Amino acid sequence: MKSTYFVAMSYQRHLKKDKGLVELVKGEAYTLHKRKNTAIRLIASIVSQHLSTKVAAIIFKRFLDIYKGKEPSVQAIIDTPFDILRGIGLSNSKVNYVQNVASFFLSQKITDKQLYAMEPEAVIELLTQIKGVGRWTVEMLLMFSLGHEDVFAVDDLGLQQAMIRLYKIKYTTKKELQTKMLTKSLGWSPYRTYACLHLWNWKDTVAV
């Protein structure tokens, strides 16, 4: 296993080949982690969709409180009455999506170990079969829960805003913008996840 220091040195050195990223990747490096209980990580992402970070955290805490503060099994989620989940502040559609995730993981017997071993596109293909789970949601899972280093979320609004500003991208259609973003990101491979993290950070804390 590569050390954290070695990974940081490798990705920073590689990303600095892009002049636009030189200043962004200086300083403290990011570290990716594999997290357990992937089904719950996916459910947390669904809960947070279209909500502020603060509100999402409150609703997810209410979700855990249903199960005495612990992360539940997928069977426990399936067994939870619809009205109980609806009562913590989830919309009808989100309740359905949460239970869809739980049912899919149970019926397909999906494990963390299985997902860790799969290639990113295979994970996307598998999990987007679940109604309510789109490509962006799985890309966030790949980055923040499965620890994949080479994921690029071209549909992410924050990344779009950051790259338009940083690289002064001109475009007339969404497709043209995405094509230009993807072309630029190819040079960051195999460390595109780290590039995304630095771009998000730059947009939120430096760009004005």
Stockholm file with secondary structure:
# STOCKHOLM 1.0

chainA/1-208         MKSTYFVAMSYQRHLKKDKGLVELVKGEAYTLHKRKNTAIRLIASIVSQHLSTKVAAIIFKRFLDIYKGKEPSVQAIIDTPFDILRGIGLSNSKVNYVQNVASFFLSQKITDKQLYAMEPEAVIELLTQIKGVGRWTVEMLLMFSLGHEDVFAVDDLGLQQAMIRLYKIKYTTKKELQTKMLTKSLGWSPYRTYACLHLWNWKDTVAV
#=GR chainA/1-208 SS CCCHHHHHHHHHHHHTTSGGGTTTTSSSCCCCCCCSCHHHHHHHHHHHTTSCHHHHHHHHHHHHHHTTTSCCCHHHHHHSCHHHHHTTTCCHHHHHHHHHHHHHHHHTTCCHHHHHHSCHHHHHHHHTTSTTCCHHHHHHHHHHTSCCSSCCCTTCHHHHHHHHHHHTCCCSSHHHHHHHHHHHHHTTTTCHHHHHHHHHHHHHHTCC
#=GC SS_cons         CCCHHHHHHHHHHHHTTSGGGTTTTSSSCCCCCCCSCHHHHHHHHHHHTTSCHHHHHHHHHHHHHHTTTSCCCHHHHHHSCHHHHHTTTCCHHHHHHHHHHHHHHHHTTCCHHHHHHSCHHHHHHHHTTSTTCCHHHHHHHHHHTSCCSSCCCTTCHHHHHHHHHHHTCCCSSHHHHHHHHHHHHHTTTTCHHHHHHHHHHHHHHTCC
//
